Amino acid sequence: MGAKESLPGDSSIPEMHHYYSKFMRECPSGQLSLHEFKKLLGLQGLDPQGDLYIKRVFDIFDLNQDGFIDFLEFIAAINLVIRGKIDQKLKWYFKLYDADGNGCIDKKELLSIFTAIQAINGHTNMSAEEFTNMIFQKIDVNNDGELTLEEFISGVERDEDLMELITKSFDLSNVLKVIQSGRRHSV
């Protein structure tokens, strides 16, 4: 899927211009590296788990896998988080959890990504183990210890509480608020 397909059809030109000027101000080269991405979000010096999570987010936004997020990829990411339909977001979350890219999420993958998210967000009422077990208990229909994309999407869509929990836990709008406000960090 090319980045162009993901561009918002209903976005106004001024809005695009607004994002473009922010992006270019933060990233004059037009290519956002992982290091710059972390700096932009104020996420340097995380523990290894948190670092891993931010790298996964970065890699998924980097659609052409060239090691940089360019403006089109940036807009596609913003569009997904702000305007994406729920199944698009769930596919994105699935991709985030599926660390080895084999098309299934196992408990270890889910546990490691949730631990990483907790390291960044810090707020949660259950441990990463409890969260992982609960997800598998609710949506691993055939009990094979792995979730396919179909199991994941239909399981989460069926369960309102789970949907809310996943959406809250993995909400990237905080990341976008930082980008939108154009917060600068002293170098």
Phi, psi and omega in degrees: 000124180281157181296328183300322181299333184272355183294143181294131178282333187258010181283140180280155178300315178301322180296316178300317181297320179301311180294320182298315182294322176297314182299315183289330178292318180285332191218074186303334181287343184082001180233112182270117178276169178301317179300314180292324179300313179296319182296316179303319183270359181067037184243036174279161174070027176283164174288168185304323179296314180297320178300318180300315181298312181298322178296319178299315180300313180301312182298325181286324176290333180280079190301321182267006175056039179263005178088004178223152171257117177266180187298319181296319178294322179299313180294320178299320180294314179299316181299318180297313185290321184276312188248358186298143175287159188300321182290330175295317180295319180296321176298320180295314179300317181302314180299322180295317182285328186282074189301322182270359175069024183270004177088003177225150174252128173255175184299322182298317181296314181296318180298315184290323181287323180291323176299319180295318181295319178298325180297330181270309184282325176073344182251129176189150180259005176219157180286163179300323179295315180298316181300311182299313180298319181297315180300312182294321179299319184281323190237358175276081190302314183269009176051039180263006177077009177224149176247127172275169178302317181297313179301316183298308184294311183292324179296316181288320180294331180286336191242105186300319182296317180296317179303313182295317180298313181293316181298317180293313184298324188249020182294124180261006184294335175297319177301316182290325178301319179298313182296316182296321182282350175064035181303129179254147178247141177290138185271000000 
